[in-house]
């Protein structure tokens, strides 16, 4: 008959995947709530949360080593240890998100660099090309129906668009969600600027997004300009747009 302690490795191993995910979420939420600079310390929060994910595996491994010292590692312990080690694969998700976040931050900080062209369709099926907006200031807003901050931002974007479109300002809302999903959402919140769908004609530059909402600001010469961080007041976005519109008033419609 096996001793009771021989089953601890199996038990801990089986619960390791769930425990890893819960620890990650708990640490990330706590750090986010206490953060004073969400945009500046995201790497620290992501790193600490990812390390927390490995704790259940390390605990299971420690139990397995302890049992191995007492006696030969049992079959149940080997099964539990296998579960725990396989759980380390969960780390791939936050690591992948971190890489994308680096890419997103880099792309949004670009200045005086030609904006990658795109061609796709809006919700009415009309083709929309960035190249057709020459001489205008363009704001590309990456959004999703499940994103609370996106939903709160859309009416402000719509007002910004309606009050400045005569001066040569264009807003494109870009989402990787289906047309039907977007149309259903528009029944709740209406916007007058075009909403686009992600297709093969949209380069990865605009799709490598982890943190929503996200914006790309393009000046009248078709060059990317830095956009305010999502945690900054929307007045910062308004000021950035106005600065570009005023930089070359003759380049409007």
C-alpha positions as CSV (number, residue, x, y, z in Angstrom):
1,X,0.0,0.0,0.0
2,X,1.3,3.4,-1.0
3,X,1.9,6.1,1.6
4,X,-0.5,9.1,1.4
5,X,2.4,11.5,0.7
6,X,3.1,9.7,-2.6
7,X,-0.1,11.1,-4.1
8,X,0.8,14.8,-3.4
9,X,2.9,15.0,-6.6
10,X,0.0,13.7,-8.7
11,X,-2.5,16.1,-7.1
12,X,-0.3,19.1,-7.4
13,X,0.6,18.2,-11.0
14,X,-3.1,17.9,-12.0
15,X,-4.0,21.3,-10.6
16,X,-0.9,23.0,-11.9
17,X,-2.4,24.3,-15.2
18,X,-5.4,26.0,-13.5
19,X,-3.2,27.3,-10.6
20,X,-0.7,28.8,-13.1
21,X,-3.4,30.7,-15.0
22,X,-5.1,31.9,-11.8
23,X,-1.7,33.1,-10.4
24,X,-0.9,34.9,-13.6
25,X,-4.3,36.7,-13.6
26,X,-4.1,37.5,-9.9
27,X,-0.6,39.0,-10.0
28,X,-1.3,41.0,-13.2
29,X,-4.5,42.5,-11.8
30,X,-3.0,43.4,-8.5
31,X,0.1,45.0,-10.2
32,X,-2.2,46.9,-12.7
33,X,-4.4,48.2,-9.9
34,X,-1.3,49.6,-8.1
35,X,0.4,50.9,-11.2
36,X,1.0,54.6,-11.6
37,X,2.3,54.3,-15.1
38,X,0.5,51.6,-17.1
39,X,2.3,52.4,-20.3
40,X,5.7,52.6,-18.7
41,X,5.7,49.5,-16.5
42,X,3.9,47.0,-18.6
43,X,7.0,44.9,-19.1
44,X,7.6,44.7,-15.3
45,X,4.0,43.6,-14.7
46,X,4.0,41.1,-17.5
47,X,7.4,39.6,-16.4
48,X,6.4,39.3,-12.8
49,X,3.0,37.7,-13.7
50,X,4.7,35.3,-16.1
51,X,7.2,34.2,-13.4
52,X,4.2,33.7,-11.0
53,X,2.9,31.2,-13.6
54,X,5.9,28.9,-13.0
55,X,5.5,28.6,-9.2
56,X,3.0,25.7,-9.2
57,X,5.4,23.8,-11.5
58,X,8.3,24.5,-9.3
59,X,6.4,23.4,-6.2
60,X,5.4,20.1,-7.9
61,X,9.0,19.6,-9.0
62,X,10.2,20.1,-5.4
63,X,7.7,17.6,-4.1
64,X,8.8,15.1,-6.8
65,X,12.5,15.5,-5.8
66,X,11.5,15.0,-2.1
67,X,9.7,11.8,-2.9
68,X,12.6,10.6,-5.1
69,X,14.9,11.0,-2.2
70,X,12.6,8.8,0.0
71,X,12.0,6.1,-2.5
72,X,11.7,5.4,-6.3
73,X,9.4,7.9,-8.0
74,X,6.0,6.2,-8.3
75,X,4.0,6.1,-11.5
76,X,1.4,8.5,-10.1
77,X,4.2,11.0,-9.2
78,X,5.6,10.7,-12.8
79,X,2.1,11.5,-14.2
80,X,1.7,14.5,-11.9
81,X,5.2,15.7,-12.8
82,X,4.4,15.4,-16.5
83,X,1.3,17.5,-16.0
84,X,3.3,20.2,-14.2
85,X,6.1,20.3,-16.8
86,X,3.7,20.5,-19.7
87,X,2.0,23.4,-17.9
88,X,5.2,25.4,-18.6
89,X,3.9,25.7,-22.1
90,X,1.3,28.2,-20.9
91,X,4.1,30.7,-20.5
92,X,4.3,30.9,-24.3
93,X,1.1,33.1,-24.4
94,X,2.4,36.0,-22.2
95,X,5.8,35.8,-23.9
96,X,4.1,36.1,-27.3
97,X,2.0,39.0,-26.0
98,X,5.1,40.7,-24.8
99,X,6.8,40.4,-28.2
100,X,3.7,41.8,-29.9
101,X,3.5,44.6,-27.3
102,X,7.1,45.6,-28.0
103,X,6.2,45.7,-31.7
104,X,3.1,47.7,-31.1
105,X,4.9,50.2,-28.9
106,X,7.6,50.6,-31.5
107,X,5.2,51.1,-34.4
108,X,3.1,53.6,-32.6
109,X,6.2,55.7,-31.7
110,X,7.4,56.0,-35.3
111,X,7.8,59.5,-36.5
112,X,8.2,60.9,-40.1
113,X,8.1,57.3,-41.5
114,X,5.9,56.5,-44.5
115,X,2.8,54.8,-43.3
116,X,2.3,51.3,-44.8
117,X,-0.5,51.4,-47.4
118,X,-3.6,49.3,-47.0
119,X,-6.7,48.4,-49.0
120,X,-9.8,46.8,-47.5
121,X,-13.6,47.2,-47.4
122,X,-15.9,49.0,-45.0
123,X,-19.1,47.6,-43.6
124,X,-21.0,48.7,-46.8
125,X,-18.6,46.8,-49.0
126,X,-17.0,49.9,-50.4
127,X,-13.2,49.7,-51.0
128,X,-11.1,52.0,-48.8
129,X,-7.5,52.7,-49.6
130,X,-5.0,54.8,-47.5
131,X,-3.6,56.0,-50.8
132,X,-6.9,57.7,-51.6
133,X,-6.4,60.0,-48.6
134,X,-3.4,61.9,-49.9
135,X,-3.2,65.4,-48.5
136,X,-5.4,64.5,-45.5
137,X,-4.7,63.7,-41.9
138,X,-5.7,60.2,-41.2
139,X,-6.4,58.5,-37.8
140,X,-6.6,54.7,-37.9
141,X,-8.3,53.4,-34.7
142,X,-7.9,49.7,-33.9
143,X,-10.9,48.6,-31.9
144,X,-13.1,45.6,-30.8
145,X,-16.7,45.3,-29.7
146,X,-15.5,43.5,-26.5
147,X,-13.1,46.4,-25.6
148,X,-14.7,48.7,-23.0
149,X,-12.2,51.6,-23.5
150,X,-12.8,51.3,-27.3
151,X,-16.6,51.6,-26.8
152,X,-16.1,54.7,-24.6
153,X,-13.7,56.3,-27.1
154,X,-15.8,55.8,-30.2
155,X,-18.3,58.7,-29.6
156,X,-15.3,61.0,-28.9
157,X,-13.7,59.9,-32.1
158,X,-16.9,60.5,-34.0
159,X,-17.2,64.0,-32.7
160,X,-13.6,64.7,-33.5
161,X,-14.2,63.4,-37.1
162,X,-17.4,65.4,-37.6
163,X,-16.0,68.7,-36.4
164,X,-12.8,68.4,-38.4
165,X,-13.6,66.4,-41.6
166,X,-14.1,69.6,-43.6
167,X,-10.5,70.5,-42.8
168,X,-9.2,67.3,-44.3
169,X,-9.5,64.9,-41.4
170,X,-10.3,61.2,-41.9
171,X,-11.0,58.5,-39.2
172,X,-10.9,54.8,-40.0
173,X,-12.1,52.3,-37.4
174,X,-10.3,49.0,-38.1
175,X,-11.4,45.7,-36.5
176,X,-10.6,42.0,-37.1
177,X,-14.2,41.1,-36.1
178,X,-16.8,40.1,-38.7
179,X,-19.0,42.5,-40.5
180,X,-22.2,41.2,-38.8
181,X,-20.6,41.6,-35.4
182,X,-19.7,45.2,-36.1
183,X,-23.0,46.0,-37.6
184,X,-24.8,44.6,-34.6
185,X,-22.7,46.7,-32.3
186,X,-23.5,49.9,-34.4
187,X,-27.2,49.4,-33.4
188,X,-26.1,50.5,-29.9
189,X,-23.5,53.1,-30.7
190,X,-23.6,54.9,-34.1
191,X,-20.5,56.5,-35.6
192,X,-20.3,58.3,-38.9
193,X,-16.7,57.5,-39.8
194,X,-16.0,54.3,-41.9
195,X,-15.5,51.0,-40.1
196,X,-13.1,48.7,-41.9
197,X,-12.6,44.9,-41.7
198,X,-9.2,43.3,-41.6
199,X,-8.4,41.5,-44.8
200,X,-5.3,40.3,-46.7
201,X,-4.9,43.9,-47.9
202,X,-4.1,45.2,-44.4
203,X,-0.5,44.6,-43.5
204,X,0.6,43.2,-40.2
205,X,1.8,46.6,-39.1
206,X,-1.8,47.5,-38.3
207,X,-2.7,44.1,-36.9
208,X,0.1,43.4,-34.5
209,X,-2.0,44.8,-31.6
210,X,-2.2,43.5,-28.0
211,X,-3.4,46.6,-26.1
212,X,-6.7,48.1,-27.2
213,X,-7.6,50.7,-28.1
214,X,-4.7,51.6,-30.4
215,X,-4.2,54.4,-32.9
216,X,-2.0,55.3,-35.8
217,X,-1.8,59.0,-36.8
218,X,-0.8,59.8,-40.4
219,X,0.0,63.4,-41.5
220,X,-0.9,65.0,-44.8
221,X,2.3,63.8,-46.4
222,X,1.4,60.2,-45.6
223,X,3.9,59.9,-42.7
224,X,3.3,58.3,-39.4
225,X,3.4,60.5,-36.3
226,X,3.4,59.4,-32.6
227,X,0.0,59.1,-31.0
228,X,-0.8,59.7,-27.3
229,X,-0.9,56.6,-25.1
230,X,-4.3,55.1,-24.4
231,X,-4.2,56.1,-20.7
232,X,-3.7,59.8,-21.6
233,X,-6.7,62.1,-21.8
234,X,-8.5,62.2,-25.1
235,X,-7.7,66.0,-25.3
236,X,-4.1,64.8,-26.1
237,X,-5.5,63.1,-29.2
238,X,-7.4,66.2,-30.2
239,X,-4.3,68.4,-29.8
240,X,-2.2,66.0,-31.9
241,X,-4.8,66.0,-34.7
242,X,-5.2,69.8,-34.6
243,X,-1.4,70.3,-34.8
244,X,-1.2,68.2,-37.9
245,X,-4.2,69.9,-39.5
246,X,-2.7,73.3,-38.8
247,X,0.7,72.4,-40.0
248,X,-0.3,72.6,-43.6
249,X,-3.8,74.2,-43.9
250,X,-3.5,74.4,-47.7
251,X,-3.1,70.6,-47.9
252,X,-6.7,70.0,-47.1
253,X,-9.6,68.8,-49.3
